């Protein structure tokens, strides 16, 4: 009778079996897919939707980024007693820069070939764009590459273009990168004190209220300023920090997930409605509704992120659907390219939506397969330590062990 052996075969090289990703990890990929889809639909509709899906998705994205990055940093600090800042910044650069460089290279080439064409800078759902010159093309790429697009949008008089900034959607990426640059050293300092999550939460709430004090500032300053947007990132960071320090509390999140799901759903819906009600007022000088709606969406988005990260039931199953996971893993590339195609194809009428969706998904897949995945694999191979000597086969005598050592490549 054959017996089952737990020892893998040694005669041939076999691919190492990878354990399946946890359901909560797949669910977070699914959440990314939902959010990037909401932004894409919002731009396709040109702001004519009854719910401001793009407005809400942006603050949830911020909360998700703050949650994941902070949890990663705090866990590293608890496990090793330190935070490798060089490694952190290097990982961020390897994750974000190659796909961004591909986008900027393609966009600049198109802009130089069709220099002065208004369709390059049209606004999805808005009026026609403004012809721009070579210097503006170069400034646009330089601003995006150095993550300052949001501040050039906040103070339009500082840059060369008039009325609209090309690649203006990259303001959200600029806000996140500015946060990452400052946040890792802050975590390293705050980790030495108790109740750091509470401190982060209070600071985040203060930043949510800060836009109320900017009532006399231009709307662009309130909308694009890092200080006016960092509140959502800090709320997510406070939640991620608390989760990293209290892993046992996950059971409470599982037992109360029905209430959390209901509360987060109602809060997100209310935030979306308030954003719709306040967007028009924001451009006319009265921004109380819009700022309040953004703050509510930030709070609701943080709750939603915690629920998705910790929930083990039906929601995880839905968000872990293969289609959503596929798009979620390509969400960064879809975010980079979606707005560009919306800009280029805005004037094509009924063909705009299907063409934008098809080109966005194709570009996201191409970027993911040819840039993101190969670059990550190459870095992992370079960072992998040299393999040590193979373990001795059980029961082998000395001569057999010496022969095995000589034949080892």
C-alpha positions in Angstrom: 0.0 0.0 0.0 1.5 3.3 -1.0 2.1 5.8 1.7 1.7 9.6 1.4 4.9 11.5 1.6 5.1 15.1 2.7 8.5 15.5 1.1 8.4 17.2 -2.3 10.1 15.4 -5.2 13.8 16.1 -5.7 14.4 14.8 -9.2 13.1 17.8 -11.1 12.8 21.5 -10.5 9.2 22.3 -9.6 7.5 25.7 -9.3 7.0 26.7 -5.7 3.4 26.6 -4.9 2.2 29.9 -3.7 -0.5 30.0 -1.0 -3.7 31.7 -2.0 -4.0 35.4 -1.1 -6.1 36.0 2.0 -9.7 37.0 1.3 -9.2 40.4 2.9 -6.2 41.1 0.6 -8.4 40.2 -2.4 -11.2 42.3 -1.0 -9.0 45.3 -0.9 -8.1 44.8 -4.5 -11.8 44.7 -5.2 -12.3 47.9 -3.3 -9.7 49.6 -5.4 -11.5 48.4 -8.5 -14.8 49.9 -7.3 -13.1 53.2 -6.5 -11.2 53.6 -9.8 -14.4 52.6 -11.7 -16.3 55.3 -9.8 -13.7 57.9 -10.8 -13.8 56.7 -14.5 -17.6 56.8 -14.6 -17.6 60.3 -13.0 -15.3 61.6 -15.6 -17.2 60.0 -18.4 -20.4 61.5 -17.2 -18.7 64.9 -17.0 -20.1 65.6 -13.5 -23.7 65.0 -14.7 -24.4 62.1 -12.3 -26.9 62.4 -9.5 -24.1 61.1 -7.1 -20.6 62.6 -7.1 -18.9 59.2 -7.3 -15.5 60.7 -8.2 -15.6 63.1 -5.3 -16.3 60.3 -2.8 -13.9 57.8 -4.4 -11.0 60.3 -4.1 -11.3 60.6 -0.3 -11.8 56.9 0.2 -8.6 56.3 -1.8 -6.8 58.7 0.5 -8.1 56.8 3.6 -7.1 53.5 2.1 -3.6 54.7 1.3 -3.1 56.1 4.8 -4.5 52.9 6.3 -2.2 50.5 4.4 1.0 52.6 4.5 0.7 53.3 8.3 -0.1 49.7 9.2 3.0 48.6 7.2 5.3 51.1 8.9 4.0 50.4 12.4 4.3 46.7 12.0 7.9 47.1 10.8 8.6 49.2 13.8 7.1 46.7 16.2 8.9 43.8 14.6 12.4 45.2 14.1 12.5 48.3 16.4 13.2 50.6 13.5 11.8 51.8 10.2 14.0 51.5 7.1 13.3 54.8 5.5 15.5 54.2 2.5 13.8 50.9 1.9 10.4 52.5 2.3 11.1 55.3 -0.2 12.7 52.9 -2.5 9.7 50.6 -2.5 7.4 53.6 -3.1 9.5 54.7 -6.1 9.7 51.3 -7.6 5.9 50.9 -7.3 4.9 54.3 -8.6 7.6 55.7 -10.9 7.8 53.2 -13.8 4.1 53.3 -14.7 4.1 57.1 -14.3 7.2 57.4 -16.5 5.5 55.4 -19.2 2.4 57.6 -19.1 4.5 60.9 -19.2 6.6 59.6 -22.0 3.6 58.7 -24.2 1.8 61.9 -23.3 4.7 64.1 -24.1 5.4 62.4 -27.4 1.7 62.9 -28.4 1.8 66.5 -27.2 4.9 67.3 -29.2 3.6 65.7 -32.4 0.2 67.4 -32.2 1.5 70.6 -30.6 -1.1 73.4 -30.3 -4.1 71.0 -30.6 -7.0 72.0 -28.3 -8.2 68.4 -27.8 -5.0 67.6 -25.8 -6.3 69.8 -23.0 -10.1 69.5 -23.2 -11.9 68.9 -19.9 -14.1 65.8 -19.6 -17.7 67.1 -19.6 -16.5 70.7 -19.8 -15.6 73.2 -22.5 -12.9 72.8 -25.2 -9.3 73.0 -24.1 -6.7 75.7 -24.8 -3.8 75.3 -27.3 -0.6 74.9 -25.5 3.1 75.1 -26.5 6.2 73.1 -26.0 7.3 74.9 -22.8 3.9 74.1 -21.3 4.2 70.5 -22.3 7.6 70.2 -20.6 6.3 72.0 -17.5 3.4 69.7 -17.3 5.7 66.6 -17.3 8.1 68.1 -14.9 5.3 69.0 -12.4 3.9 65.5 -12.6 7.4 63.8 -12.2 8.2 65.9 -9.1 4.7 65.5 -7.6 3.8 69.2 -7.4 0.8 69.2 -9.8 -1.7 69.9 -7.1 0.1 73.1 -6.0 0.3 74.4 -9.6 -3.4 73.8 -9.8 -4.0 75.5 -6.4 -2.2 78.6 -7.6 -2.9 78.8 -11.4 -0.9 82.1 -11.7 2.3 80.2 -11.0 2.4 78.2 -14.2 2.3 78.7 -17.9 -1.0 77.2 -18.9 -4.3 79.1 -18.8 -7.7 77.8 -17.7 -6.7 74.1 -17.3 -3.7 72.1 -16.4 -2.9 69.1 -18.6 -2.7 65.9 -16.7 -4.5 67.7 -14.0 -5.8 64.4 -12.5 -2.3 63.7 -11.1 -3.0 66.1 -8.3 -4.2 63.2 -6.2 -1.0 61.3 -6.7 1.0 64.4 -5.8 -0.9 64.8 -2.5 -0.3 61.1 -1.6 3.5 61.3 -2.4 3.9 64.5 -0.4 2.2 62.7 2.5 4.4 59.6 2.2 7.5 61.8 2.1 6.7 63.4 5.5 4.7 60.7 7.2 7.3 57.9 7.5 9.7 60.0 9.7 6.7 61.2 11.7 5.7 57.6 12.4 9.2 56.9 13.5 9.0 59.7 16.1 5.4 59.1 17.2 6.1 55.4 17.7 8.0 56.2 20.8 5.0 57.5 22.6 1.8 55.9 23.8 -1.6 56.7 22.4 -0.1 57.7 19.0 -3.2 56.5 17.1 -5.4 58.9 19.2 -3.0 61.8 18.4 -3.1 61.0 14.7 -6.9 60.8 14.8 -7.2 64.2 16.5 -4.7 65.8 14.1 -6.7 64.3 11.2 -9.9 65.8 12.5 -8.2 69.1 12.8 -7.1 69.0 9.2 -10.6 68.1 8.1 -11.9 71.3 9.8 -9.0 73.4 8.4 -10.8 74.2 5.1 -13.5 76.0 7.0 -10.9 78.6 7.7 -10.1 79.1 4.0 -13.4 80.6 3.1 -11.8 83.6 1.7 -9.3 81.7 -0.5 -9.9 80.7 -4.1 -11.7 77.4 -4.7 -8.6 75.9 -6.3 -6.6 76.5 -3.1 -9.2 74.7 -1.0 -9.7 71.8 -3.5 -6.1 71.0 -4.4 -4.1 72.0 -1.4 -2.3 69.2 0.4 -3.3 70.6 3.8 -7.0 70.6 2.8 -6.8 67.0 1.7 -4.5 65.3 4.3 -7.3 64.8 6.8 -8.6 61.7 5.0 -5.1 60.3 4.8 -4.6 60.9 8.5 -7.9 59.3 9.5 -6.9 56.2 7.5 -3.5 56.3 9.1 -5.0 56.4 12.6 -7.2 53.4 11.8 -4.2 51.5 10.4 -2.0 52.3 13.3 -4.7 51.2 15.8 -5.2 47.9 13.9 -1.5 47.2 13.8 -1.3 47.6 17.6 -4.5 45.8 18.4 -4.7 42.7 16.2 -7.0 40.9 18.7 -9.7 43.6 18.1 -10.3 42.1 14.6 -12.7 39.7 16.2 -14.8 42.6 17.3 -14.9 43.9 13.8 -16.1 40.5 12.6 -18.8 40.2 15.2 -20.1 43.7 14.5 -19.6 43.8 10.8 -23.4 44.1 10.1 -23.6 47.3 12.0 -20.3 48.6 10.5 -21.5 47.7 7.0 -24.8 49.4 7.5 -23.3 52.5 9.1 -20.6 52.9 6.5 -23.1 52.4 3.6 -25.4 55.1 5.0 -22.5 57.4 5.7 -21.1 57.0 2.2 -24.5 57.6 0.6 -25.1 60.7 2.7 -21.6 62.0 1.9 -22.2 61.5 -1.8 -25.5 63.4 -1.7 -24.0 66.2 0.3 -21.1 66.5 -2.1 -23.5 66.8 -4.9 -25.4 69.5 -3.0 -22.3 71.4 -2.2 -20.2 71.3 -5.4 -22.2 74.1 -7.0 -22.0 76.2 -3.9 -18.2 75.6 -3.7 -17.6 77.5 -7.0 -19.7 80.4 -6.0 -17.9 81.2 -2.8 -20.1 79.5 -0.2 -18.3 76.2 0.5 -19.7 75.2 3.9 -21.7 72.3 2.4 -18.9 71.1 0.2 -16.3 71.1 3.0 -18.7 69.4 5.4 -19.5 66.8 2.7 -15.9 66.1 2.1 -15.2 65.7 5.9 -18.2 63.3 6.2 -17.0 61.3 3.1 -13.5 61.1 4.7 -15.0 59.7 8.0 -17.3 57.3 6.1 -14.5 56.2 3.8 -12.2 55.3 6.8 -15.0 53.2 8.3 -15.5 51.5 4.9 -11.8 50.7 4.6 -11.6 49.2 8.1 -14.6 47.0 7.3 -13.3 45.8 4.0 -9.8 45.1 5.5 -11.2 43.1 8.5 -14.5 41.6 7.3 -14.7 37.9 6.6 -18.2 37.5 5.2 -20.3 38.2 2.2 -18.7 41.6 1.4 -15.2 40.0 1.2 -16.6 37.4 -1.2 -18.2 39.9 -3.5 -15.2 42.2 -3.6 -12.9 39.2 -4.1 -14.6 38.4 -7.4 -11.9 37.7 -10.0 -13.0 40.5 -12.3 -12.7 43.1 -9.5 -9.4 41.6 -8.4 -8.1 41.9 -11.9 -9.0 45.5 -12.2 -8.0 46.3 -8.7 -4.4 45.1 -9.3 -4.3 47.4 -12.4 -6.1 50.3 -10.7 -3.0 52.5 -10.5 -2.5 52.2 -14.3 -6.2 52.7 -14.9 -6.1 55.8 -12.8 -3.1 57.2 -14.8 -4.6 56.5 -18.2 -8.4 56.9 -17.7 -8.5 60.7 -17.5 -6.0 61.1 -20.4 -8.3 59.1 -22.7 -11.3 61.1 -21.4 -9.5 64.2 -22.4 -8.4 63.1 -25.8 -11.7 61.5 -26.9 -14.2 63.9 -25.2 -15.5 65.3 -28.5 -16.3 62.0 -30.2 -19.9 61.9 -29.0 -21.5 58.4 -28.4 -18.2 56.7 -29.2 -16.4 58.4 -26.3 -17.5 56.1 -23.5 -16.7 52.7 -25.1 -13.5 54.0 -26.6 -12.3 55.4 -23.3 -13.1 52.2 -21.4 -11.5 50.0 -23.9 -8.4 52.1 -24.2 -8.1 52.5 -20.4 -8.3 48.8 -19.7 -5.9 47.9 -22.6 -3.4 50.5 -21.4 -3.7 49.3 -17.8 -3.1 45.7 -18.8 -0.2 46.7 -21.0 1.4 48.8 -18.2 0.8 46.1 -15.6 2.3 43.3 -17.7 5.2 45.1 -19.4 6.2 47.6 -16.7 4.9 46.9 -13.2 5.2 43.1 -12.9 8.6 42.7 -14.7 10.0 45.6 -12.7 8.9 44.1 -9.4 10.1 40.6 -10.3 13.5 42.0 -11.3 13.8 43.9 -8.0 12.9 40.8 -6.0 15.5 38.7 -7.8 18.1 41.3 -7.1 17.1 41.6 -3.4 16.9 37.8 -2.9 19.8 36.5 -0.8 22.1 33.9 -2.3 20.9 30.4 -1.6 22.7 28.4 1.1 23.7 24.8 0.9 20.9 22.3 0.3 19.7 20.3 3.4 21.1 16.9 3.7 18.9 14.1 2.5 17.7 12.0 5.4 19.7 8.8 5.8 22.4 9.7 3.3 25.9 8.4 4.1 29.0 10.6 3.9 30.0 9.5 0.3 26.5 10.3 -0.9 26.5 13.7 0.8 29.9 14.6 -0.8 28.7 13.6 -4.2 25.5 15.6 -3.8 27.5 18.6 -2.8 29.8 18.3 -5.8 26.9 18.0 -8.2 25.0 20.9 -6.8 25.1 23.8 -9.3 
